[in-house]
Amino acid sequence: MTYVVTEACIKCKYMDCVEVCPVDCFYEGENMLVINPDECIDCGVCEPECPAEAIFPDTDGELGKWLEVNRDYASQWPNITRKAPAPADADEFKGVPDKFAKYFSPEPGKR
């Protein structure tokens, strides 16, 4: 089992999860984060920290797509180990449906 970040993170990117991860397995895209499933130790401390409720264990059969999204982009995006401010409009996108189709960016995060 591993944890995965889902589309609820897109355009929210609060990063509270990054602060608590003991193995630094988060990677930053332009408008979302992903977890490297090969680095995740399945501790679960990130899940309750996510204000957008975007992190889930991959045991849910419907999360296969998200496991692959997390794996693919963790190999392309930079590792992130410190929390940064959320986007100014993050709260406006919290709970918005179909964010992957509408807003996902494959670009890496820039700091």
N, C-alpha and C positions, 0 to 999 in steps of 0.2 A: 504494500500500500504506500501511496505517496499523496501529498496534497497538491491541488491544482488551483490556479487562479482562473476564474471564468469571466464572461463578458461584463459582469456587474462592475468590474474594476475600470473598464474603459471610460476615459474622460473624468474619472474620479481620482484614481491613483493617490490615495491618502498616505500610504507608506507606513502606517502604524505597524504593520506586519514585519517590516524590515528591521525595526528596532529590537524585536524579540527573538528573531531567528538565531539559534545558536550555531548554525553552520553556514550562514551567509549564502543561502541558495536562491536568492531573489535576483532577477535580472530586469533591467529597465528599458522599456520601449518608450516611444514618444508620448503615448497616452495610456499605457497600462503597464503592469508588472507581470512577470511570469515566475514560476518556480522550476528549477531544474530538477526533474524527478529522479535523476541519478545521484543527486547530492542531498536531497531531502531525507531526513532521518525519521520521518513520520511522527514527530513529537507532538504536533498539533497545536503548539502554542500560538501560531499565527492566526488560526481560524477565528477565535473569539475576538482578536484585536482588530479585525477588518470592519470599519464602519459601513462599508458598502455591502457586507455579507457576500463577498465574491470568492472566498476560499472554501474548498470542500475536499474531503478525502476522495480519492479516485475509485472508491469501492462502489459508488453509484454507477450502474451500467451506462447511464446516459452521458457520462463525463468523458468517454473515450476521445471525442473530438478535442476536448480541452486538454487532455493529457498530451495529445500530439501537438497542439498549439504551444503548450508550455515547453515541451521538449525541443521543438523546432526553433522557437525564438530564444530560448535560453542559450542556444549555441551561436546566436547571431548578435544578441544585445549585450551591453556591458553589465557586469556584476555590480550590484548596489549593496552597500553595507551600512549606510546611514540614512536616516529619515530626512527627507527634504519637504518643503511646504507643498501642500496639495495645490492643484490648479485653483485659481480664484473662483472659477465657476463649478467646482466639483460638486457642491451640494445640489446644483440645478440638474445634474445628470444622474444623481443617485436614484435608482429605481426605474430609470428609463428603459423600456424594452427594445430589443433588437439592436443593441449598440454595436455588435460586431459587424453586421451588414452596413450600418450607417456611418460608423465613426472609427473603426479599427485602423490603425496606422502600423505598417510593418517597419517603420523607421526606428532606429535605436534612440534611446534617450540621450539628451545632450545636457551636459552640465558644464 
